Amino acid sequence: MDIDVSFFLPTNRDPYYATQTINSINKIDSKYNYEICLYSRERIVLPNVRWYEEREQSGPIAAFNNMAADAEATYFICLVDDHIVEDNIFNVIDFLQSDEFKERQFTIATISPGESNFAHIPVKGDTWCGGILVDYVQAPHTTMRFPAVSKQTVKKQLQNFIFHPAFKYHAGDLWLGYYLGEMGEPGIQYEGANITEYQNLRNWQYEKSDCQMYHRLVSKFKQGQIDYVVSM
C-alpha cells in the first residue's frame, strides 16, 4: 500500500512524551494513509509506528534528514515530542495540493502551533539569534518551525534535506525560512492545521553554535552561493 504521509518524530526523552504525540495522530480518522516515523533510542510499539534506532546521539536535525532520506511517502510532516497534533492536522496535505502551490517550485508550508503564534527570521537590529547583530536590511520571512513538505521538493529543490545538515538542534528552521524567502517564495504558516504544546521541553544546548551557523550561511548566500546546502 502506498503511503501518503510520513510523520517524522525524533525524541531522546522518556517514551511517555513521544507516546502522547503518537496517540494524538492515531486517534484521527483520515482519508490519507500514513506512518509515524519514530527516531529514538527506545522502541515504542504502537499502531502505525516505524522505528528508526538512534545508535548515537545525533540531534533532531540529523534525525529529520535521515528519515526523509529513507521514507517513501508523498508528503512529510515534521513534529516534536512536546506537542500533540490537533484533529485538523491532515488539512495541511489538502493545502499543499491546492492551487496555492500550482505555480510554486517549493511545495512546503509550516504547521501552526496556535493562534497568534507566528515567528519570523532575524531582521535588522535583532540580536536574539546567538547574540549576533543583524546589521543588514532583511525581510521578515516566516520561520519554518514545523514543515509539511512534499518528497519531491526535498529531493529536487532542497538537495535531499529538510534542514541544512550543518545544524544540530536549532536554527535549521530559520535557514529554511530565509532560503525560501530569498528564492522568491516566502514560507507560509498554514493556520488550518495545528499542533499544541503540552509541555515545554526545549533543549538550549546548541543554540549559540547553531545560530552562528545560520549567520554564516546567510553571509555565504549574500556572497552568491545560493544552493540550499553548501559545504561549510
N, C-alpha and C positions, 0 to 999 in steps of 0.2 A: 504494500500500500504506500502510495506517495505521501510524503509529509508536507503539509502546507507551512507550518510554523515550528521553528525551534526556539524555545525559551532558553536563554543562557543564564545560569545561576552559579557563580563562584562563591565559595564560602570556606573559611578556615576556623569557624566557631563551632560551638556545641550544635549538634544536629537539630536541636529544638528550633533554632531560628530559620534555617532553610526549610524545615518542615512546614512552618507557617506559610511561607511563600508558595511552596508546592501545593499545599492543600487549598490555598486561595485560587489557584489555577484550576485544579481538578474539580472544583465544585461548579464550574461554569459549563453550561450546555452550549457548545459551539458547533457551528457548521463546518469549522476547519479541523482538519486532522493536525495533531500537534505532538511534540515530545518536549520533555523538560530535561535539558542537558545540565547535569549537576557536576561541578568540578570541585572536588573536595578530598580530604584525607580519609574520611569515613564514608562508607556506602550508606545510603538511605534507600530502603526498599519500599517504594510506593508506586502506585499506578503511573504509567507514562514517563517514568524517570529513566534516563540513560546516564549511567555513571562514568565520569572521567576521573580516574585516580590522580590526585596531586602527589606525585612522588617526592617532590622537593618544593619548598615554599617559593613560589614564583610571582605571587601577587595577582590581583584580578585582571589587570590589563592583559597579561600573558594568557590567563585563563580564557578570557573572551576571544582572543585571537586564535588560540588553539582549538577551541570548539568551533569557531567559524570555519577553520580550515578543514574540519572533518565532517561537519553536519551537511545533510543533503536537502534540507527544507528549502522552500522557495523564499521564505522570509525569516529573519532572525529578530528576536526581541531581547534586549539586554536588561537584566534585573539585578537587584542586590538583596541580601538576605535580611535587611532590616525594614523592608517594605513588603506589603501584600498587594496583590492586584485587585482591582475592582471588576465588577461583572461586565463592564464595557470595554475591557482590555482588547478584545479582538476587533473592535471598531477601527483600530489603527490600521489593520490589514485592509479593510474596506477603503480607508482613506488613501493608502499607498496605491491602491488600484484605481483611484478616481482620476478624473480629468485634471486635477491639480498637478499631477505629475506627467501628464501626457507629453509636454514639451521639455521636461527637465531631464538632465542626464543622470542626476542623483536621485534615486528613489529611496528617500530616507526622511524620517521625522523623529522627534523625541517625544516620548510619552510625558504627560503632565503629572507632576507629583502633588497636584492640588490647586485649587482656585487661588489666583494671585501669587502663585509660587513660580516665578519666572526668573531666569538668570541669564546674564549676557557676559561675554568675554570682557577682559580688562580694556578700558578706554583711557584716553589721555587724562593724566592726573591720578589715575589709580595706582595704588601700591599693594593691594591686597593679595596679589599673586606672587608669593615669595619675597615680598618686601622690595620688589624692583619697580621703580617708577616708569610708567608708560609716558614717554615724552613725545609721542607722535600722535597725529590725529587718527582715530580708529573708530569705524562704525561699530555700534553695539550689537554684533552678531549674536545669535542665540547660542547658549551653551548646550551642547548635545549630551545631556546627562544620562538619558535612558533611551538609546537609539532603537528604533524599529527600522529595519533596512532590508532591502532585497539582496539575495545572494549575488545576483548579477552586478549590483552596484559595488559590493565588496570585491568581487573578482575583477571587474573591469575598470572601475574608477578609483578604488581605494587600495589597489595593489595587493589584494588578498588579506587586508587587515581591516578590522573595525576601528581600533585605536592604534595610534602610532606605537610600535613596539619599544621605543626608547623610554616610554613611561612605565612606572611601576604600579602606582596606585592612583595618583591624582593627575589632573590637567589634561588627560587624554581627551576629555570632553570639550575642553577649551580649544585645543588644537583642531579637533574635528569641526567645531563651530566656526573657528577662524577660517579654516580651509574652504569650507562650503561657501561662506560669505564672500571671500576674496575671489572665488571661482565664479561668482555671479549668481549663485543660488543659495541665498541665506537660509539657514536651517529653520524649520517650522516646529514649534511646540504645539502638538495636537491636543486640544482640550477635551476631545471626545473620547479619550482613552486615559484612564487614570490609575495611578498606584498611590498607596498611602503608607507613610512611615508609621510604624507602630513602636519602634524603639531606635534611638539614635546610637548607632554602633560605629560611627566614623573613626577610621584609623588615620592619625595625623603624621605617622612616622616618616613618610617620604614626601611630604608636602613641599618642603623647600627645594629639594633636588628636582622634583618633577616640575615645579614652577620655573626653575631655572632652565630646564629643557624646553618648556613652552616658549620662553622668550628667545632662546637660541634658534628654534625652528622658525619663529616669526622673522627674525633677523635674516635667516637664510632665504626665506620666501621673498623678502624685500630686495634681496640681492639677485633675484632672478631664478632661484632654484624652486620651481613651482610643483614638483612632484609631492604627493601626499606623504610618502615615506622617502626620506633622504638619509643617507648614511651620516652618522654623527661621530 
